[in-house]
Amino acid sequence: MDKSRKKYTKLFYSIVLIIGILGVMDFIFLMLIGTVINFGILFPPVAGVVFITVGLIGINGKSHILRIKNKFLRWSFNSLVILFIFSFVLVEGIILFSARTDSDAQVDYLVILGAGLKGDQITLTFRNRLDVGIEYLKANPGLRVVVTGGQGPGENITEALAMERYLVNNGIEAERIIKEDKATSTNENIKFTKEILLKSTGRSDYKIMIVTSDFHIMRAKMLAVRHGFKPFGLSASTNPYIYPNCCIREYFAVIKSLIIDF
């Protein structure tokens, strides 16, 4: 291997090493500020450890250890990497483009999606969704709202109950609130909301305004269409410290929803 090639190879593995270190540091920082653990938080350190290992091996001139000798397996691996990169960039671009509010839509119901509790305490991301929903409800006094979310690990009450309490404490009449308190995923949020409306009104093909986090708008609307709604989105901001992690997690969630969630 000539000197120029060695130089660029070492630079490549140095970049890989730095990316890995950043992934681990990201996790440490988010743990120090008390972020709720989810896949988006865990993926960077796991990938980071892999990147650090690969980077150190390459920098020490032992990259031949990493080479896949079988041509078919090497082609398959490279193809999967290229497919992952392409799909990741595409999906993330759609997520970012979709993270906007449909401000002029006329809808039949407002639907606020749960976002996780710490015990019975509402997290910042969750509060942002609720505050956006409250503002919309006050601007549309005749509109009813579905609060949707069950009780997950580390939660002392259902997300729907926490939302109902928060809305009532902030001036929204209890009779305007419909609770869906069984869902444990975005798909179930939408699916169970459909079942409640179908049971109470005899139909479910409503125009709904979905309140959720900016990074989550695209998938929520996609699933709502799948379940027969005509959805619009009301975007709530996300803490910039965790926004990249949320987008990473959302990529995998979108792939899962495309394949599994019906």
N, C-alpha and C positions, 0 to 999 in steps of 0.2 A: 504493500500500500504506500503510495507516494506521500510526501509531507503535506501537500495541499489537501489531499483526501483525509489524511489523519486529523488535520486541523478542523475541517468541517464536521467530521464524525464526532470529534471530542466536543465541539460546540453544540451539536445536536443533543448529545447525551447530557451535556451541562444544562441545557434548556429543559430537558425532560426531568432532571433532578430538581431544578428550581420549581417547576410546576408541581412536582410531588410535595416539596416542602411547603409550598403555599396551600396545598390541599389540607395538609395536617394542621398548619397554623390556623386556617379558617375554622376547623373544627374546635380547636382549643379556644379560640376567641369567642365563638358562639356559645360554648359551654360556660365560659367565664361570665357572660352577660345573661345566662339563664334561659337560653332558647329551648323551646320544646323540641325533643329529639324526634326526627322522622327520617325517611329515606333520603331526602334532599340534604339533610345535615350529615348523615352517615356516609353517603357516597364519596364526597371529596377526600376524607381521610383514608378510606379503603383504597380508592384509586391512587391517592397520594403515596401510600406505602408501596404499591406496585411500581409507580413511576420512580420513586426513590431507589428501589432495588434495581430496576432496569438502568437507571442513570448511573449508579455506582459501578455496575458491571461494565457498562460501556466505557466510562471514563477510565477504568483500570485496564482497558485494552482486551477485555474478554468477551466482546460482543458476539463472538462465534458461538458462545454457549446458548445465546438466545435464538440463533438461526434454526428455522424449521427445515430439516433436510428433505423430507418428502415433498415433492413438487406439488402434488395435489393438495396436501394439507396447507402448504405455504400459500398457494393460490387462494384457497378457501378462506384462510385467515385474513389475508390482505383484502379480499373482496368484502368480508364482513366489516373490517375496519373502515373501508371506504363507504360502505352502505350506512354504517353508523354515523360517520361524520356528515354525510350528505343529509340523512334524515334528521339529525340533530339540528343542523343549521336551518333546514326547511321548517321544522316544527317550531323552533324557537322564534323564527321570523314571524310565523303566523300568530304565535302567542303574543308577541310584542305588538304586532299590528292590530290585534283584536282587543287589546287592553284599553278600551275606550268606552265612554258612556253613550247610550242611545237616548239622548236627552229629550227628543221631541216625540217619542212614542206614546201612543195612547193604549193603555193595557187594562186587563180585567182584574189582575191580582199582582201584588208584590210578593216575591219569594226571597227570603233571606237565608243563605246557606250557612250552617255552623262552621266553626273554625277551631275548635278545641278549647278546653278549659284546663286550668290548673286547680284541681279540687273543685271548688264552685266559683272560682275567680275567672273573669273574662280576660283573655290575653289581648295584647295591643292590636294584633291583626283582626281578632274577632270584634273588638270595640270599633275599629275603623269601619267595618262592614255595618255594624248596628247604627253608628252615627250617620252614615250615608243613608241608610234606610229610614231613620227617623226624620231626617230632613225631607226626604221624598214624601213620606206619609203626611207630614205637616203641610206640604205644598199641595197634596191631593187628599183632602179630608174625607172623601167618600170611598176611598180605596181600602180594601181589606188586605191583610198580610199573612202569609204562611211562614212560620218560623220552623225550620226543619233541621233536626239533628238529635241523635240518640245519645246514650251514655257510653263513653269509651274508657280505655285504661287511664287511670289517674284522674278520672272525673267523678265527683261525688253526686252530681245531679245530671239530668239530661241537658244537652245544649239548648233544646227547645224551651225548657223551663227557664234557663238562665236568660235566654233572649226575651221571653215574655216578661220576666221581672224587670229587665233593663228597659224595655220599651215602655212599660207602665210607669216606671219611675221617671221616665223622661217625657211624660205627657201624652202617650198613645193610649187610647181607650182599650180596655181589655176585650170588649166585644168585637173589636176589629181584628183580633189576633186569632189565627187558626194554628194549632200546634200539631206538628208531625214529630214524634219523639222516639222513633224506632231506627232511623237511618244511621248507618255507620260508614257510608261512602257517598261520594257525589252522585253516583248512579242511583243509589237508594234514596237520596234526598229528592231527586226528580221523580223517580218511580213511585215512591210512597205519597208524594204530594199529588201526583196524578190520581192515585187510588182514592185519596181523601176527597178530592174535588169531584171525582166521578160518583162516589157514593152519596155525597151531599147535594149535588146539583144535577146528576144524570148525564153530565158531559165533562170532557177534559181537554177539548181542543181550544183552550183559552190563549189569549195573548198575555204573557207574563213578563214582568220586569224582574230579572234575577239580580240580586245584590250579592256580590262576591268580590274577592280580591282581584286586582288588575291582571295578574298572571293566570288567573283561574277562569276568566270570562269565556275564553274560547271553548274550553272543554265543557263547561257548564251549559253553554248554548248548544253545543253539538249534541249532548245527551238529551237536552230538552226537546230538540227537533226529533230525535229518535223516538221519544215517548209521546209524540203527537202535539206538543205545544208549539206556539209561535213565539219564540223567545226574543227578548231584548236584554241588554246588559247595563247594569249600574255599577261602575268600577270604583272599588275602594283601594286606597293606596296601601302599599306594603313597606314595612321598615326597610330602608335601603341596605342595612347590614345583612339582612337575610334574603333579600330579593334574588340574588344570583342562585342561592341554594333552592329557593322556591321554584325558580325556572328550570333548574336541573331536575328536580323531583317531578315537575309537571310534564317534562318530556316523556319520562317513563310512564306516567299516569295516562297520557294521551295515547301512547302505544297500547297500553293495557285496555283502555276504553274502546279503542278501535277494534280490538280482537274479541274482548270478553263481555263488556258491559252492554246488556240488552234488556 
